[in-house]
């Protein structure tokens, strides 16, 4: 006999309901997830074992309270299981996440990464194209340097071995996380996925460098990297949220070296602020590399970002020494490379 509308039918609670309850049980009853709970939550999400309404609730509850290092570490460990890690450091030396896109200035950090690659450091970039029409994203910018994105982890590995540089879109190695990032225009807000993707380090590189926009996230990334036992990691408030040192401003670099946390202030290079260009001209990326266009802001962005990476990589003992090495490499670069496609 069918129940009347007055009667209640028993429903078994969905396994993910516990996660939503932990996060959303009021001001006094809610709490952050433990690392293990975060791991289990992300594992369910990536296995498509969560209903859309649950995912939306989870993402926004996390957004309101902001991620803890323990939660980020749990999320990252679950994500890594879906695409696997390549053991050792032979594939990539430096993991470089690029998810923000640039709006005020061109992505000069690309020239920093290519300068490192030209000098034997295998730089692996991963990122995603966003929805902001006024931002230039890395995959699109690379075309102006005659470079294309890899379409698989296998091709990325090959590019790293042959050219010491590769960019692989997130959708090619963790499509579910890319799908969640695509929800931003629907939800109207960023989600914890925008943070955790920066920590993925798919090739398990010993060195990782990350840029954030909100200063409070620097320490969160730093502590999450320590929990993930990342041997060497540096995070900075980058220009536009990318991993790029702005030469007009002091730059605090927070790092982890075998579990030891370090903070280092890199002073501004210029005493004045540069006016942002009225429009971004990506063609300038190749012209600056080739020495056909002079731009002091661009060159100092390249040198400053390269120097931070060199210090992280242990190629220099001090910021001054790192800057001097960056200048030497920049002066000796092969200017005939990186023309547009």
C-alpha positions in Angstrom: 0.0 0.0 0.0 1.3 3.4 -0.9 1.9 5.9 2.0 -0.3 8.9 2.2 1.3 12.4 2.0 1.0 12.6 5.8 3.3 9.6 6.3 7.1 9.8 6.1 9.1 7.3 4.2 12.5 6.3 5.6 15.5 7.6 3.6 19.0 6.4 4.2 21.3 9.4 4.7 23.7 10.0 1.9 27.4 9.4 2.9 28.3 13.0 1.9 25.6 14.5 4.1 28.0 14.1 7.1 30.6 16.3 5.4 28.0 19.1 4.7 26.7 18.8 8.3 30.2 19.2 9.7 30.7 22.4 7.7 27.3 23.9 8.0 26.0 23.1 11.5 25.7 26.7 12.6 28.3 29.1 14.1 28.8 27.0 17.3 28.3 23.5 15.8 30.3 23.7 12.7 34.1 23.1 12.4 36.7 22.6 9.7 37.3 19.1 8.3 40.2 17.0 9.4 42.7 16.1 6.8 41.2 12.6 6.6 37.7 13.9 6.3 38.8 16.3 3.6 40.5 13.4 1.8 37.3 11.3 1.9 35.1 14.3 0.8 37.3 15.0 -2.3 37.5 11.3 -3.1 33.7 11.1 -3.2 33.5 14.3 -5.3 36.1 13.1 -7.8 34.3 9.7 -8.1 31.0 11.4 -9.0 29.5 10.0 -5.8 28.1 13.4 -4.7 24.8 15.0 -5.9 25.0 18.4 -7.6 23.1 20.1 -4.7 25.6 18.6 -2.2 28.6 19.8 -4.3 27.1 23.3 -4.4 26.5 23.4 -0.7 30.0 22.0 0.0 31.8 24.5 -2.2 30.0 27.5 -0.8 30.3 26.5 2.8 34.0 26.0 2.2 34.1 29.4 0.5 32.5 31.2 3.4 34.8 29.7 6.1 38.0 29.4 3.9 40.3 26.4 3.6 42.6 25.2 6.4 46.0 23.7 5.5 44.7 20.3 6.7 41.7 20.5 4.4 43.9 21.5 1.4 46.3 18.6 2.1 43.4 16.1 2.2 41.9 17.5 -1.0 45.3 17.3 -2.8 46.0 13.8 -1.7 42.6 12.6 -3.0 43.1 14.4 -6.3 46.6 13.0 -6.8 45.2 9.5 -6.6 43.0 10.1 -9.7 45.9 11.0 -12.0 48.8 9.3 -10.2 52.2 10.8 -9.5 55.4 10.2 -11.4 58.0 9.1 -8.9 61.3 10.9 -8.6 62.5 14.2 -10.0 63.7 13.2 -13.4 60.6 14.4 -15.2 60.2 17.9 -13.7 62.5 20.0 -11.5 60.0 22.9 -10.8 56.2 22.7 -10.6 54.7 26.0 -11.6 50.9 26.5 -11.3 49.2 29.2 -13.3 45.4 29.6 -12.9 44.7 33.3 -12.4 45.3 34.9 -15.7 46.6 38.4 -16.2 44.6 41.6 -16.5 46.7 44.6 -15.6 50.1 43.5 -17.1 51.2 40.8 -19.5 52.3 37.4 -18.1 56.0 38.2 -17.9 56.5 35.2 -15.7 56.4 33.1 -18.8 59.7 34.5 -19.9 61.1 33.7 -16.4 60.0 30.1 -16.8 61.5 29.9 -20.3 64.7 31.5 -19.1 65.0 28.8 -16.4 64.3 26.1 -19.0 66.9 27.4 -21.4 69.4 27.0 -18.6 68.6 23.3 -17.9 65.8 23.5 -15.3 62.8 21.4 -16.3 59.8 23.6 -15.7 56.3 22.1 -15.7 53.3 24.4 -15.8 49.7 23.5 -15.3 46.7 25.8 -15.4 43.2 26.4 -16.7 41.5 29.0 -18.8 39.0 31.1 -16.9 35.9 33.0 -17.8 37.1 36.6 -17.5 37.1 38.1 -21.0 39.5 40.8 -19.8 42.2 38.4 -18.6 44.9 36.7 -20.6 45.4 33.1 -19.6 48.7 31.2 -20.0 47.6 28.7 -22.7 46.6 31.6 -25.0 49.7 33.7 -24.2 52.0 30.8 -25.0 50.9 30.9 -28.7 52.4 34.4 -29.0 55.8 32.7 -28.1 55.3 29.9 -30.6 54.5 27.4 -28.0 51.5 25.1 -27.7 50.0 23.3 -24.7 50.5 19.5 -24.2 47.4 17.4 -24.6 48.4 14.6 -22.3 50.7 13.7 -19.4 52.7 11.6 -21.9 53.3 14.5 -24.2 54.1 16.8 -21.3 56.8 14.3 -20.2 58.2 14.3 -23.7 58.3 18.1 -23.9 60.1 18.3 -20.5 62.7 15.9 -21.7 63.3 17.6 -25.0 62.6 21.3 -24.3 62.8 21.5 -20.4 59.4 23.2 -20.5 55.8 22.1 -20.8 52.3 23.5 -20.1 49.5 21.0 -19.5 45.9 22.1 -19.0 44.1 20.9 -15.9 41.3 19.3 -18.0 44.0 16.9 -19.5 44.9 15.3 -16.2 42.1 16.0 -13.8 38.9 16.9 -15.8 36.6 16.7 -12.7 38.4 19.6 -11.0 38.4 21.5 -14.3 34.6 20.9 -14.4 34.2 22.3 -10.9 36.3 25.4 -11.8 33.9 25.9 -14.7 31.1 26.4 -12.1 32.4 29.8 -11.0 30.1 31.8 -13.4 27.1 29.8 -12.0 28.0 30.1 -8.3 29.4 33.6 -8.7 32.4 32.9 -6.4 35.6 31.0 -6.4 35.8 27.7 -4.6 38.4 25.7 -2.7 39.3 24.1 -6.0 40.9 27.3 -7.2 43.3 26.9 -4.2 44.0 23.2 -4.3 44.8 23.0 -8.0 47.9 25.2 -7.3 49.2 22.5 -5.0 48.6 19.4 -7.2 52.2 19.0 -8.5 51.3 16.2 -10.9 54.9 15.2 -11.7 55.9 15.2 -8.0 58.7 17.8 -8.6 61.0 18.5 -5.6 60.4 22.2 -6.1 57.1 24.0 -6.4 56.4 27.7 -6.8 52.9 29.3 -6.4 51.3 32.7 -6.7 48.2 33.8 -4.8 46.2 37.0 -4.9 44.9 37.3 -1.3 47.8 37.7 1.2 46.1 35.5 3.8 46.5 32.5 1.6 50.3 32.6 1.6 50.6 31.0 5.0 47.8 28.5 4.1 49.7 27.3 1.1 53.0 27.2 3.1 51.5 25.0 5.8 49.6 22.8 3.4 52.9 22.2 1.5 54.5 21.2 4.8 51.7 18.7 5.5 52.1 17.3 2.0 55.8 16.9 2.7 56.7 19.0 -0.3 60.6 19.2 0.0 60.8 22.8 -1.3 58.0 25.2 -2.0 57.7 29.0 -2.3 54.5 31.1 -2.4 54.1 34.8 -3.0 51.4 37.4 -3.6 52.0 37.6 -7.3 50.9 40.3 -9.8 47.3 39.5 -10.7 47.4 36.3 -8.6 50.0 34.7 -10.8 53.5 33.5 -9.8 55.1 36.8 -10.8 57.0 39.2 -8.6 55.8 42.8 -9.1 59.0 45.0 -9.1 57.0 48.0 -7.9 56.2 46.4 -4.6 57.8 44.6 -1.7 57.3 40.9 -2.0 57.1 38.5 0.9 58.1 35.0 -0.1 57.0 32.3 2.3 58.6 28.9 1.8 59.1 25.4 3.1 62.4 23.5 3.0 62.2 20.0 4.3 59.5 21.0 6.8 61.2 24.2 7.9 59.1 27.3 7.3 60.8 30.5 6.2 59.7 34.0 5.4 61.8 36.3 3.3 61.1 39.9 2.2 62.3 40.9 -1.2 62.2 44.7 -1.5 60.7 46.7 -4.4 63.0 47.3 -7.2 61.5 50.7 -8.3 60.7 53.6 -6.0 57.7 54.6 -8.3 54.7 52.7 -9.5 54.4 52.0 -13.2 51.2 52.8 -15.0 49.5 49.8 -16.4 49.3 49.7 -20.2 45.9 50.8 -21.6 45.6 47.5 -23.4 47.5 44.2 -23.2 49.5 43.4 -26.4 50.7 39.8 -26.1 53.0 40.3 -29.1 55.2 42.2 -26.7 56.2 38.9 -24.9 58.2 37.7 -27.9 59.5 41.2 -28.7 60.9 41.7 -25.2 62.6 38.3 -25.2 64.1 39.1 -28.6 65.3 42.5 -27.4 63.2 44.3 -30.0 61.2 46.1 -27.4 62.5 47.8 -24.3 60.3 47.8 -21.2 61.9 48.2 -17.7 58.8 47.0 -15.9 58.7 43.8 -18.0 62.4 43.1 -17.7 62.4 43.6 -13.9 59.3 41.4 -13.6 61.2 38.7 -15.5 64.4 39.1 -13.5 62.7 39.4 -10.2 60.5 36.3 -10.7 63.5 34.3 -12.0 65.5 35.3 -9.0 62.9 34.1 -6.5 62.8 30.7 -8.4 66.6 30.5 -8.4 66.7 31.1 -4.6 64.1 28.4 -4.1 66.0 26.0 -6.4 69.2 26.5 -4.3 71.1 28.1 -7.2 71.9 31.1 -5.1 72.4 31.7 -1.4 70.9 35.2 -1.2 68.4 37.4 -3.1 71.3 39.5 -4.4 73.2 36.5 -5.7 69.9 35.2 -7.2 69.3 38.5 -9.0 72.8 38.6 -10.3 72.5 35.1 -11.8 69.1 36.0 -13.3 70.7 39.1 -15.0 73.6 36.9 -16.4 71.2 34.4 -17.8 69.0 37.1 -19.2 71.9 38.8 -20.9 73.1 35.5 -22.4 69.6 34.3 -23.6 69.1 33.1 -27.1 67.2 36.0 -28.5 66.3 34.2 -31.7 63.8 31.9 -29.9 60.1 32.2 -29.2 58.6 33.9 -32.2 54.8 33.8 -32.6 53.1 30.8 -34.2 
